[in-house]
Every structure is written in C-alpha cells, then in structure tokens.
C-alpha cells in the first residue's frame, strides 16, 4: 500500500514518528489504524449497551466496580 501525502502531513507524520518513538511511518500508520479499530469496536459496544435493558441500577458503586476491572485500558495508551 502506498499513500501520498501533502508535504504538511508528511512533516506531521515524520514529527510523530520521531517524538513518539515509532521506528517508521508505517508503524505510526499501523498504530492509527489499530486505534481506530478499537475506537469503532468500543463505539459499537456502547451503542449495543445503550439499546439494551438495564440489568442493575447504575450507582457510584457500579462505576467503582467498572474502574476496578480496568475495562478502559486502551485509554491508558494515549
């Protein structure tokens, strides 16, 4: 796969590769695609959950329990 970018975007990609520790621009693009896949999957899960019936009351304890399970690990990679 070849991707053509205007010089301003190429400079941005090169800067990201350098600053964020990627070996190549391909690794950077790979990471962007992987994160987009995760985001889309997460969005689908949110929509699925929003359309389902509640199985328990949503209380502060409910959210504390979710946090303890570390379900949102992808956000830690940002």
C-alpha positions in Angstrom: 0.0 0.0 0.0 1.3 3.4 -0.9 -0.1 6.6 0.5 0.5 10.0 -1.0 0.5 12.9 1.5 0.9 16.7 1.0 4.2 18.0 2.5 2.5 19.4 5.6 1.0 16.0 6.5 4.2 14.2 5.7 6.1 16.6 8.0 3.5 15.9 10.7 3.9 12.2 10.4 7.7 12.4 10.5 7.4 14.5 13.6 5.1 12.0 15.3 7.4 9.1 14.4 10.3 10.9 15.9 8.6 12.3 19.0 6.6 9.2 19.9 9.2 6.5 19.4 7.9 4.8 16.2 10.6 3.2 14.0 8.9 4.1 10.7 6.0 6.0 9.3 4.4 2.6 8.6 4.4 1.8 12.3 2.8 5.1 13.1 0.0 4.5 10.5 -0.4 0.9 11.7 -1.0 2.3 15.3 -3.5 4.8 14.0 -5.5 2.1 12.2 -5.4 -0.2 15.2 -6.6 2.6 17.5 -9.4 3.4 15.0 -10.5 -0.2 15.0 -10.5 -0.2 18.8 -12.5 3.0 18.9 -15.1 1.7 16.4 -15.4 -1.6 18.4 -15.8 0.4 21.6 -18.4 2.6 20.0 -20.3 -0.4 18.8 -20.3 -1.9 22.3 -21.5 1.4 23.8 -24.4 1.5 21.2 -25.2 -2.1 22.0 -25.3 -1.4 25.7 -27.3 1.8 25.3 -30.0 -0.1 23.4 -30.2 -3.0 25.9 -32.3 -3.2 29.0 -30.7 -2.3 32.3 -29.8 -5.3 34.4 -28.9 -3.4 37.5 -29.1 0.1 39.0 -26.3 2.5 37.9 -24.8 3.9 41.1 -21.4 5.2 42.1 -20.6 1.7 43.3 -21.4 0.4 39.8 -18.8 2.7 38.3 -16.3 1.9 41.0 -16.7 -1.7 40.1 -16.1 -1.0 36.4 -13.0 1.0 37.2 -11.6 -1.8 39.3 -11.9 -4.2 36.3 -9.7 -1.8 34.2 -12.1 -2.2 31.2 -10.8 1.0 29.6 -7.1 0.1 29.2 -6.9 1.5 25.6 -7.2 5.0 27.0 -4.0 4.4 29.0 -2.0 4.1 25.8 -2.8 7.6 24.6 
